[in-house]
């Protein structure tokens, strides 16, 4: 899954180029409700950091697999160091090769240094950066505030962004393009939230679009089950491990058990990445643009997460707890679909050129 997260972080997005035919075909339109074949209208996919009546803040697409690629690089780098150490150790105490120690050391360094700089260059893409790169959708001002990978902060009108699909088989994500005045040239690109199979992106887009454009925030709040506990803080090791071990049903337990050694290794790399990275901070201008009333009835964050998080993560909750949450989600989803149908018609669709 990590491969689909490389564009924009390990490999920069391609800029100063025209839109592709695929981007035109897969465009998401503001003010446009896409028809759904599934029963589920919207879904947050556990990407929400904070939601209130003023703004919706979500994680970046890199957050879910932060530390994964670096874990592989870390293991390879450690393996290289161990191999060099054992080689030099053997030469030092071998009567046949003792005189060749310094020449061996030179050869090892000659081979190791390029590999070291290659691994370190990749590690620095994830370590010593930001713990995450949030995107804040400002409902009141109809603005989108973006914490970019290069450290810059960008604020753009919701209606001026060209949203489309970024396809990196087998997974895809939604990206926002900032276009030039010609409406064709891509000047900047950002990604956010959920990465997964292309058909599921419609549901995530509808969640974000409904937040910005519709008037049923209480129903959207009921669709949020889990929020990453990273608001103004670094995630702890336990949460990072839970993030990697999470399963959706008990049928996934055998595969989860099989993958657990790899997940434990990745959790170490993720923890190092989080501890060496800075917590993102919004500028005062963004904070001033997002005032939240103390009496706001909509306020969802990590404090609302399931009480017994390990049981939820491992799909091992009591049946009554699971059924109650399922009924709540089904009820909220039904209300959302009904309200969309009443506003836009049964097809839930408006046409665009």
Steps between C-alpha positions, in 0.01 A plus 500: 500500500792731562570527127181698445616753759826596333373764255518839665741396775779276368431600141372857439173556320548605138429871468491760223327254271157474338220292649488144373197336340469271802493798738222659296301177495541435874432854617298562816277805468414733783124552523445164331364185660628184335258209462569202726444136427593404854277534802767706675484869403799644687793364699779668695743203498650601839675805352337775708716676758237755605155591377287788623265752342792715384750257350573140414866405542622174346831320475712484187511189284850421629394473863358146489830349389744744656819315588424197283751562221748641750475179703621305199779750439593489870523118497708501182732765642544306825564182304765678296669628816497151655646342186780757487572453869514119470719522190749732669487301824582181312788665316642648820526163677582287199874427463459473123327837454631703794736698277215574262286669767552859387454421133182307595384798704554727201302268270215468752478876539515547124205267457309604811506879470285523183253251649499693828420831329229330291331352808543819701352710223184287508489496880509879510186515286306363797721559804585850623203647309142549623302240691223553245389757243143596588242653270234720659169557322360831627124479463426854619746673267471239221877470499742209503819533706782263404817412687728407212786251502752773416410682820294773335142578597240553231146640526271474199129549439306173505342593167833571326651153551490233231439173685571174321641149544869420519533139385794287616393140453355331688408796723382852432448822690331836451725791413432869464659692214561874503471606137634796309264758351470291185319232703727234355849535648566337839698738722471314831360172629410371844350174624306419813324238705413161366693276261329189370323338210366745247125416537511590871629853436150622412387434856795687647453791261132521596595514867726801441266666250196460725693657786584805290166539322213327682318576825498166685821511701347300784442208263855523367633505857316174567691340210836557674612205712875545550721812502881485507619649834746740339343841551780726624705199612702205378335162490629248752652164421186309600275696265747454215498126561121496519486689173701223333324205666142621441267247338136536398383151597615186680541330163815710458662365819707225328650746252555757777684238707712407201588863435557594864883460498522738205255739665709507818810590298307770315363635827856570616578690181172688533572593861846632407345697214245656736747579777752664265237705318344833593135548585338711225389843613249715315587866450314763699314604185350151466415481869330842482300381198369196693334626820301233683214590732516356850139393462557324166282185503727332244835404652656166403858400573709219647330545838192344336683181399369160615566446870670163462722584206692172485177304474377729223830484312502118516128472413437330834232719657196353676212434263271760656765774466562408136128488420432835665775670296381330184144622554626853560699498174212353301257756639731795426570369151127457428430857612779634279378313194144619559605863536713484186213341308256766620734780400634373170246243388505123506807476276700730729669647199551831331672517164809700416670563168 
